Amino acid sequence: MGKFCIVAQGGGMTACYHVGVIAALQEKFGFDNLQRVIATSGAAATYSYLISNQQNLIEPIWVDLVKSGKFAVPWRLPPGKHIMNIDFLIDEMIKKRYPLDIKTFKNSPIDLEIGVTDASTAESRYFSKNSEADFFELLRASCAVPYFGREKVLFNGRYYYDGIIANVTGLEKASSEENILMVLTRPPRPLKKMYFLRKILRWLLIRNETPVLQKAIWDIVAKFDAIPQETEKISKSKNLVIIQPKKKLPILRVDTSLSRLQKTIKQGYNDTINHPQLESFFARLN
């Protein structure tokens, strides 16, 4: 029986899409043949509970995040600064209210590689769950969006930010895999450029970051737009299937609506359970 790898995209609150994806995959196919997950940000946190065999906590922690009123705070002053309370997510939710079973997590045969971005060089780095890095600090760094999330995180002697800045998918990390299940949180259409607004935001919000990090943030839109070409190239030689919303998700990247959260989770479930290519993808593992 062949093994497969999941490449999971983050995206703030839109990462709750993975909750529905995981539920549908568990129901229809199971995870016995899963050997590796490559993820960033909220996706990394979500799949951590799958790997620790705590799937029953995945949806409740997302629901509690919204209901708490302490994780997403859009009205925080100055405008936009730290509107996502990453420290609350890590220290209160993952460590205390819904404690990750770190022993089971570390002993699991399923590897989790979490992407971060070097704050100085803007280079992409991936750390395995079994690396010497403090796992919770690694997760904190992978969720640390400049300005909107929190300050850069120090571990292993360097400062890091959210991994999606340097690498929007993580797909190239799976280049050695033959069977790749890719889960994206954005629909397959070009993003609006809004160059003038982005220039203003760049100066206001990230002007104190290194020039290379600023450029990496500026280039994110182009990287998202290049995903179809990237996946088409990979699919010519790999057993690659993409689970992706066909339209914009109900939830925003920063959101306080429980209704939109539940609709997004349901959309992730429906997109997966009705996916026309998943049967053949898993059949090819045999």
C-alpha positions as CSV (number, residue, x, y, z in Angstrom):
1,M,0.0,0.0,0.0
2,G,1.4,3.4,-1.0
3,K,1.7,6.4,1.2
4,F,0.6,9.9,0.7
5,C,1.5,13.4,1.7
6,I,-0.8,16.4,2.5
7,V,0.3,19.9,1.6
8,A,-1.9,22.3,3.6
9,Q,-2.2,26.0,3.0
10,G,-2.7,28.4,5.9
11,G,-4.6,31.8,5.7
12,G,-5.7,33.1,9.1
13,M,-9.3,32.2,9.9
14,T,-9.8,30.7,6.4
15,A,-7.7,27.8,7.6
16,C,-10.9,26.5,9.3
17,Y,-11.7,25.1,5.8
18,H,-9.3,22.3,6.8
19,V,-11.6,21.2,9.6
20,G,-14.2,20.1,7.1
21,V,-11.6,18.6,4.8
22,I,-10.2,16.5,7.6
23,A,-13.6,15.3,8.7
24,A,-14.6,14.2,5.2
25,L,-11.3,12.5,4.5
26,Q,-11.6,10.6,7.8
27,E,-15.1,9.5,7.0
28,K,-14.5,8.4,3.5
29,F,-10.8,7.3,3.3
30,G,-9.1,7.4,6.7
31,F,-5.5,8.4,7.3
32,D,-3.8,5.0,7.7
33,N,-1.6,5.7,4.7
34,L,-0.7,9.3,5.6
35,Q,3.0,9.7,6.2
36,R,3.7,13.4,6.0
37,V,2.0,16.8,6.4
38,I,3.5,20.0,5.1
39,A,1.7,23.0,6.5
40,T,1.9,26.6,7.8
41,S,0.0,28.9,10.1
42,G,-3.5,27.8,11.2
43,A,-3.3,24.7,9.0
44,A,-0.2,23.5,10.9
45,A,-2.1,23.9,14.2
46,T,-5.1,22.1,12.8
47,Y,-3.2,19.1,11.5
48,S,-1.3,18.8,14.7
49,Y,-4.5,17.5,16.4
50,L,-5.0,15.0,13.6
51,I,-1.4,13.7,14.1
52,S,-1.9,13.5,17.9
53,N,-5.0,11.5,17.3
54,Q,-7.2,14.2,18.9
55,Q,-9.5,14.8,15.9
56,N,-12.4,15.3,18.4
57,L,-10.8,18.6,19.5
58,I,-10.3,20.1,16.0
59,E,-13.7,21.7,15.5
60,P,-14.3,22.7,19.2
61,I,-11.0,24.6,19.3
62,W,-12.0,26.6,16.2
63,V,-15.5,27.3,17.6
64,D,-14.1,28.4,20.9
65,L,-11.6,30.7,19.2
66,V,-14.4,32.6,17.6
67,K,-16.7,32.5,20.7
68,S,-14.0,33.6,23.0
69,G,-13.8,37.1,21.5
70,K,-10.1,37.1,22.3
71,F,-8.4,35.7,19.2
72,A,-9.8,37.9,16.4
73,V,-10.2,41.5,17.5
74,P,-10.8,43.6,14.3
75,W,-11.4,46.9,16.3
76,R,-8.0,46.9,18.1
77,L,-6.1,50.1,18.1
78,P,-3.9,51.3,16.4
79,P,-6.0,50.1,13.4
80,G,-5.1,46.5,12.4
81,K,-2.2,46.0,14.8
82,H,-2.2,42.6,16.4
83,I,-5.9,42.0,15.4
84,M,-5.1,38.2,15.6
85,N,-4.0,37.3,19.1
86,I,-1.5,34.5,18.3
87,D,-0.3,34.2,21.9
88,F,-3.8,33.5,23.0
89,L,-4.1,30.8,20.4
90,I,-0.8,29.1,21.5
91,D,-0.7,29.7,25.3
92,E,-4.4,29.6,26.2
93,M,-6.0,27.3,23.6
94,I,-3.4,24.8,22.5
95,K,-1.5,24.5,25.7
96,K,-4.4,24.8,28.2
97,R,-8.0,24.6,27.1
98,Y,-7.4,22.0,24.4
99,P,-4.0,20.6,25.3
100,L,-2.2,19.0,22.5
101,D,-1.0,15.5,23.5
102,I,2.6,16.3,22.7
103,K,3.8,12.8,23.6
104,T,1.5,11.1,21.2
105,F,2.1,13.8,18.6
106,K,5.9,13.4,18.8
107,N,5.6,9.6,18.7
108,S,3.3,9.5,15.7
109,P,4.7,8.0,12.5
110,I,3.1,10.9,10.6
111,D,5.6,13.7,10.2
112,L,4.6,17.3,10.3
113,E,6.8,19.9,8.7
114,I,6.0,23.5,9.6
115,G,7.0,26.4,7.4
116,V,8.3,29.7,8.7
117,T,9.9,32.7,7.1
118,D,13.3,34.1,8.2
119,A,12.5,37.7,9.3
120,S,16.0,38.9,8.2
121,T,16.5,37.1,4.9
122,A,12.9,36.3,3.9
123,E,14.0,32.7,3.2
124,S,11.7,29.8,3.7
125,R,12.5,27.3,6.4
126,Y,10.8,24.1,7.4
127,F,11.1,22.3,10.7
128,S,10.0,18.8,11.5
129,K,7.8,18.2,14.5
130,N,10.7,16.1,15.9
131,S,13.3,18.7,15.4
132,E,15.1,20.3,18.4
133,A,13.1,23.5,18.0
134,D,10.5,24.1,20.7
135,F,7.3,23.0,18.9
136,F,5.0,25.6,20.4
137,E,7.4,28.4,19.5
138,L,7.7,27.0,16.0
139,L,3.9,27.0,15.7
140,R,3.8,30.5,17.2
141,A,6.3,31.7,14.5
142,S,4.4,30.0,11.7
143,C,1.3,32.0,12.7
144,A,3.0,35.3,13.3
145,V,1.8,37.7,10.5
146,P,3.7,40.9,10.6
147,Y,1.8,43.8,12.2
148,F,-1.6,42.1,12.0
149,G,-0.6,39.1,14.1
150,R,2.3,39.6,16.4
151,E,6.0,40.5,16.5
152,K,8.5,38.1,15.0
153,V,9.3,35.0,17.1
154,L,12.8,34.1,18.3
155,F,13.8,30.5,18.4
156,N,17.0,28.6,17.5
157,G,18.8,31.9,17.6
158,R,16.9,33.5,14.7
159,Y,13.7,35.5,14.3
160,Y,10.8,34.1,12.2
161,Y,7.4,35.0,10.8
162,D,4.5,33.2,9.1
163,G,5.7,30.7,6.6
164,I,3.3,31.7,3.9
165,I,5.3,34.9,3.3
166,A,8.2,33.0,1.7
167,N,6.3,30.0,0.5
168,V,2.5,30.2,-0.2
169,T,1.9,26.5,-0.7
170,G,4.9,24.4,0.4
171,L,4.4,22.2,-2.6
172,E,8.1,22.1,-3.6
173,K,8.8,20.6,-0.2
174,A,6.8,17.6,-1.4
175,S,8.9,17.1,-4.5
176,S,10.1,13.7,-3.3
177,E,6.6,12.4,-2.8
178,E,4.7,10.4,-5.4
179,N,1.2,10.9,-4.0
180,I,0.3,14.5,-3.0
181,L,-3.0,15.7,-1.7
182,M,-2.9,19.5,-1.7
183,V,-5.5,21.6,0.3
184,L,-5.7,25.2,-0.6
185,T,-7.8,27.8,1.1
186,R,-8.2,30.2,-1.8
187,P,-10.3,29.8,-4.9
188,P,-8.4,29.3,-8.2
189,R,-8.7,32.9,-9.5
190,P,-6.3,35.8,-9.6
191,L,-6.2,38.2,-6.6
192,K,-6.9,41.8,-7.0
193,K,-3.6,43.7,-7.2
194,M,-4.7,47.1,-5.7
195,Y,-1.1,48.4,-6.2
196,F,-1.7,51.9,-4.8
197,L,-3.4,50.7,-1.6
198,R,-0.7,48.0,-1.1
199,K,2.0,50.6,-1.4
200,I,0.4,52.7,1.3
201,L,-0.1,49.7,3.5
202,R,3.5,48.6,2.9
203,W,4.8,51.9,4.1
204,L,2.5,52.2,7.1
205,L,2.6,48.6,8.3
206,I,5.9,46.9,7.4
207,R,8.3,49.8,6.7
208,N,10.5,48.7,9.7
209,E,11.0,45.2,8.3
210,T,14.1,44.3,6.2
211,P,13.8,45.3,2.5
212,V,13.9,41.6,1.5
213,L,11.0,40.8,3.8
214,Q,9.0,43.7,2.5
215,K,9.6,42.5,-1.1
216,A,8.6,39.0,-0.1
217,I,5.3,40.3,1.3
218,W,4.8,42.5,-1.8
219,D,5.3,39.4,-4.0
220,I,2.7,37.2,-2.2
221,V,0.0,38.1,-4.7
222,A,2.1,37.1,-7.7
223,K,3.0,33.8,-5.9
224,F,-0.7,33.0,-5.4
225,D,-1.4,33.7,-9.0
226,A,1.4,31.3,-10.1
227,I,-0.1,28.4,-8.2
228,P,-2.1,26.9,-11.2
229,Q,1.1,26.8,-13.3
230,E,3.0,25.3,-10.4
231,T,0.5,22.5,-9.8
232,E,0.0,21.8,-13.5
233,K,3.8,21.2,-13.8
234,I,3.9,18.9,-10.8
235,S,0.8,16.9,-11.8
236,K,2.5,15.7,-15.0
237,S,4.8,13.5,-13.0
238,K,2.9,13.0,-9.7
239,N,-0.3,11.6,-8.4
240,L,-1.5,15.1,-7.4
241,V,-5.1,16.1,-6.4
242,I,-6.1,19.5,-5.2
243,I,-9.0,20.2,-2.8
244,Q,-9.9,23.9,-3.1
245,P,-12.9,26.1,-2.7
246,K,-14.5,27.0,-6.0
247,K,-15.6,30.4,-4.7
248,K,-14.5,32.8,-2.0
249,L,-15.0,31.3,1.4
250,P,-17.7,32.7,3.7
251,I,-15.2,33.5,6.4
252,L,-12.6,36.3,6.3
253,R,-9.0,36.0,7.2
254,V,-9.8,37.8,10.5
255,D,-13.4,37.1,11.5
256,T,-15.6,36.9,14.6
257,S,-18.7,35.3,13.0
258,L,-19.6,31.8,14.3
259,S,-22.0,31.4,11.4
260,R,-19.4,32.1,8.8
261,L,-17.0,29.7,10.5
262,Q,-19.5,26.9,10.5
263,K,-20.4,27.6,6.8
264,T,-16.7,27.4,5.9
265,I,-16.2,24.2,7.7
266,K,-19.2,22.7,5.9
267,Q,-17.9,23.9,2.6
268,G,-14.6,22.2,3.3
269,Y,-16.5,19.0,4.1
270,N,-18.7,19.2,1.0
271,D,-15.8,20.1,-1.3
272,T,-14.0,17.0,-0.1
273,I,-16.8,14.4,0.2
274,N,-17.9,15.3,-3.3
275,H,-14.5,15.6,-4.9
276,P,-14.5,13.8,-8.3
277,Q,-10.9,12.8,-8.2
278,L,-10.3,11.6,-4.7
279,E,-11.5,8.0,-5.4
280,S,-8.9,7.5,-8.1
281,F,-6.3,9.3,-6.1
282,F,-6.6,6.8,-3.2
283,A,-7.1,3.9,-5.6
284,R,-3.7,4.6,-7.0
285,L,-2.2,4.0,-3.6
286,N,-3.0,0.3,-3.9
